[in-house]
Amino acid sequence: MVIGLSTYVFFWRGSQQVETPMTLEAMLEETAELGGEVFQICDYPAIESFDEARLTALRDRARSLGVVLELGTRGTDPEHLKRYLALAHVLGVRLIRSMLYAGEDRPSFDQAVQRLEQILPALKSQQVTLALETYEQVSVETLMQVIETLDDDHIGVCLDPGNCVAALELPEAVIARTADRVVNLHIKDFAFSRAPGWVGFQLTGCPLGEGLLPLEEMLEAVTPEARGINAILEHWLPWQRDEATTCALEAQWTRHNMDLLRSHHG
C-alpha cells in the first residue's frame, strides 16, 4: 500500500499561528524523510498563486525524491476545477480531491451532476481522477448517487469515515456504502471526550490506533494495495497550550502514524 502525507498533517506548523510557518517545499522534504511516497497538497489555496517556475521546481523536486504529488480543493464549479487541472498539468498530478460544496456554493443534486458532467471530458483527456470526499455536509447516500449517476472511473470517492460522524453516519456504514467507488483514502483517527464541565462532548483527533477509526475494516473493504489506492494520513490535532508544544505533538503524531501504518499495512 502506498502511504503519504497531506498538508493537513502540517496544519499548525504551516499556519500563521506559528512564528515561522513551514513552506510547501519543506513539507515535501519531510514527507520524503519519513518515507512517504505521496504528498497531497490539500485545501492549500496559496498554491493557486504559485508561478510556473515554482510549480515546476516543486514537481521536479518531488520526482527526485520519489514522491507522487496529489492536489486537493473544494467544490464542483467547472471553472475552478479547470484551474486545478491546469495546476495538475504542471505538477504532474493524476488525482484531485474535492468536495461537492465550497462555502456558500451548495449545488443541488442535479446541479452537481451537471457540473461534473461538464468537467468529465477534461478529466478523461488529462487522465486525472477526481476524488469526492465523504463529509458531514452531504449525506453519503447523496454523494454516492451523484457518483453512480456519472458512473465513470475518473470520478470516485475520497473515503474519510471520521468526517461523517457529525451527521450521525457510522464509520462502518460509510465504508460499506462507498468501498467499491473509493479512489483515495484519508486516514485519521478520532475520539470523543467530555467537554469541560461535562457539558456535551468534543470530537477531536488522536494518534492512529487509539481512537474509533475502524482501520482494519476499512483496509479490508477497500483493498487499497490491490487497487492502487493511495492512503493519505491527516490529523485533527487541537491547538495545545503554545506553539512549541503544538508543533512538537504534530510532528510526533505524524511519525507515529506513518510508522504504525507502514508496520501493519505497508
C-alpha positions in Angstrom: 0.0 0.0 0.0 1.3 3.4 -0.9 1.3 5.7 2.1 1.6 9.5 2.0 1.0 12.7 3.9 -1.4 15.6 3.4 -0.8 19.2 4.1 -3.3 18.6 7.0 -0.5 16.8 9.0 1.3 20.2 8.8 -1.8 22.1 9.8 -0.3 24.1 12.6 3.3 24.0 11.6 2.3 25.5 8.2 -0.1 28.1 9.6 0.1 31.7 10.6 -0.3 30.6 14.2 3.4 29.9 14.3 6.3 32.4 14.1 7.9 30.8 11.0 5.3 28.7 9.0 6.6 25.7 7.1 6.7 26.2 3.3 5.2 23.7 1.0 8.6 22.7 -0.1 9.6 21.9 3.5 6.5 19.8 3.9 7.5 17.8 0.8 11.0 17.3 2.2 9.6 16.0 5.5 7.2 13.7 3.7 10.2 12.0 1.9 12.3 11.9 5.1 9.5 10.0 6.9 9.2 7.5 4.0 6.1 8.9 2.5 5.6 8.1 -1.2 2.7 10.6 -1.8 2.3 14.3 -0.8 -1.3 15.6 -1.1 -1.4 19.4 -1.3 -5.0 19.6 0.1 -7.0 22.8 0.8 -3.9 24.9 0.3 -5.2 27.9 -1.8 -1.8 29.6 -1.8 -0.7 27.1 -4.5 -3.1 28.9 -6.9 -0.7 31.9 -6.8 2.5 29.9 -7.5 4.1 30.9 -10.8 5.1 28.2 -13.3 8.7 28.3 -12.2 7.9 27.4 -8.6 5.4 24.8 -9.6 7.9 23.2 -12.0 10.6 23.2 -9.3 8.1 21.6 -6.9 7.3 18.9 -9.4 11.0 18.2 -10.2 11.9 18.0 -6.5 9.1 15.6 -5.8 10.2 13.4 -8.7 13.8 13.4 -7.5 12.6 12.4 -4.0 10.4 9.6 -5.4 7.2 11.3 -4.1 4.0 11.4 -6.1 2.0 14.7 -5.8 -1.7 15.0 -5.4 -3.9 18.1 -5.2 -7.0 18.9 -3.1 -9.6 21.6 -3.3 -13.3 22.2 -2.6 -16.3 22.5 -4.8 -17.6 21.4 -8.2 -17.6 24.6 -10.1 -16.2 23.6 -13.5 -14.1 26.8 -13.9 -12.5 26.3 -10.5 -11.8 22.6 -11.3 -10.3 23.6 -14.6 -7.8 25.8 -12.7 -6.8 22.9 -10.7 -6.5 20.7 -13.8 -4.1 23.4 -15.1 -2.1 23.1 -11.9 -2.2 19.3 -12.1 -0.8 19.5 -15.6 2.3 21.4 -14.5 2.8 19.4 -11.3 2.3 16.0 -13.0 -0.7 15.3 -10.7 -3.1 12.4 -11.6 -5.6 12.8 -8.7 -7.5 15.8 -7.4 -9.6 15.5 -4.2 -12.6 17.8 -3.9 -16.0 18.1 -2.2 -19.5 18.7 -3.5 -19.8 22.0 -1.6 -17.4 25.0 -1.3 -18.5 27.5 1.3 -21.8 29.0 0.3 -21.8 27.3 -3.1 -24.1 24.3 -2.4 -25.3 22.8 -5.7 -28.4 20.6 -5.8 -28.1 17.0 -6.8 -28.9 17.8 -10.4 -26.6 20.8 -10.5 -23.7 18.7 -9.1 -24.3 16.1 -11.7 -24.4 18.7 -14.5 -21.3 20.4 -13.3 -19.3 17.2 -13.1 -20.6 16.1 -16.5 -19.1 19.3 -17.8 -15.6 18.6 -16.3 -15.6 14.9 -17.1 -14.2 15.2 -20.7 -11.3 17.3 -19.3 -10.6 14.7 -16.6 -10.6 11.9 -19.2 -8.4 13.9 -21.6 -5.8 14.6 -18.9 -6.2 11.2 -17.3 -6.9 12.8 -13.9 -9.2 11.2 -11.3 -11.5 13.4 -9.2 -12.0 12.1 -5.7 -15.0 13.5 -3.9 -14.7 13.3 -0.1 -17.2 11.9 2.4 -18.1 14.5 5.0 -20.9 15.7 7.2 -22.4 18.4 4.9 -23.5 15.9 2.2 -25.1 12.5 3.1 -23.1 9.5 1.9 -26.1 8.3 0.0 -26.4 11.6 -1.9 -22.7 11.6 -2.7 -22.9 8.0 -3.9 -25.9 8.7 -6.0 -24.0 11.6 -7.7 -21.0 9.3 -8.4 -23.2 6.4 -9.5 -25.2 8.6 -11.8 -22.0 9.7 -13.5 -20.7 6.1 -13.5 -17.2 6.9 -14.7 -13.8 5.7 -13.3 -12.5 9.2 -13.4 -14.8 10.3 -10.6 -14.8 8.4 -7.3 -14.8 8.7 -3.6 -12.2 10.0 -1.2 -13.1 8.0 1.9 -12.7 9.6 5.3 -15.2 8.0 7.7 -14.4 10.3 10.6 -15.9 13.3 8.8 -19.3 11.7 8.7 -19.7 11.1 12.4 -21.1 14.6 12.9 -24.0 13.7 10.6 -24.6 10.5 12.7 -23.3 8.3 10.0 -21.3 5.4 11.5 -17.9 4.8 10.0 -18.7 1.1 9.3 -21.8 2.1 7.3 -19.9 4.8 5.4 -17.1 2.3 4.5 -19.6 -0.4 3.3 -21.6 2.1 1.1 -18.5 3.6 -0.6 -15.9 0.9 -0.8 -16.5 -0.1 -4.4 -16.1 3.5 -5.6 -13.1 4.6 -3.4 -10.1 6.1 -5.3 -8.4 7.8 -2.4 -8.1 7.2 1.3 -7.8 9.8 4.1 -6.7 8.1 7.3 -7.1 10.0 10.6 -8.1 8.6 13.9 -10.6 10.4 16.2 -12.3 10.1 19.6 -15.0 11.7 21.7 -14.2 13.2 25.1 -16.3 15.0 27.6 -16.3 18.8 27.1 -15.3 20.9 30.1 -17.8 20.7 32.9 -19.2 17.5 31.3 -21.5 19.7 29.1 -21.6 17.7 25.9 -18.7 16.1 24.0 -15.8 17.1 21.8 -14.8 15.1 18.7 -11.1 15.5 18.1 -8.2 13.7 16.6 -5.9 11.2 18.3 -2.9 9.2 17.4 -3.7 6.4 14.9 -4.8 3.2 16.6 -6.0 4.9 19.7 -9.5 6.1 18.6 -12.7 5.0 16.9 -11.4 4.6 13.3 -12.1 1.0 12.2 -8.8 0.9 10.2 -8.6 -2.8 9.7 -12.2 -3.0 8.4 -11.6 0.0 6.1 -8.5 -1.5 4.5 -10.1 -4.9 4.1 -13.2 -3.4 2.4 -11.2 -1.0 0.1 -8.2 -3.3 -0.6 -6.0 -0.2 -1.5 -2.9 -2.2 -2.4 -4.7 -4.4 -4.9 -6.5 -1.4 -6.4 -3.6 1.1 -6.5 -5.3 3.4 -4.0 -3.1 5.8 -2.0 -3.6 6.1 1.7 -3.1 9.7 2.9 -2.5 10.5 6.6 -4.2 13.5 8.1 -4.7 14.9 11.7 -7.4 16.5 13.7 -5.0 17.9 16.3 -6.4 20.6 18.6 -4.1 23.6 19.4 -2.2 22.9 22.5 -1.1 25.4 25.1 1.6 27.0 23.0 3.4 26.9 19.6 6.3 24.7 20.7 4.0 22.1 22.3 1.6 22.0 19.4 4.3 21.7 16.7 6.2 19.0 18.6 3.0 17.0 19.1 2.0 17.4 15.5 5.4 16.1 14.4 5.2 13.3 16.9 1.7 12.2 15.7 2.9 12.2 12.1 5.9 10.0 12.8 3.8 7.6 14.9 1.0 7.3 12.3 3.5 6.7 9.5 5.3 4.0 11.5 2.1 2.3 12.6 0.5 2.3 9.1 3.8 1.1 7.5 4.5 -1.6 10.0 1.0 -3.1 9.9 -0.1 -2.4 6.3 3.0 -1.4 4.3 
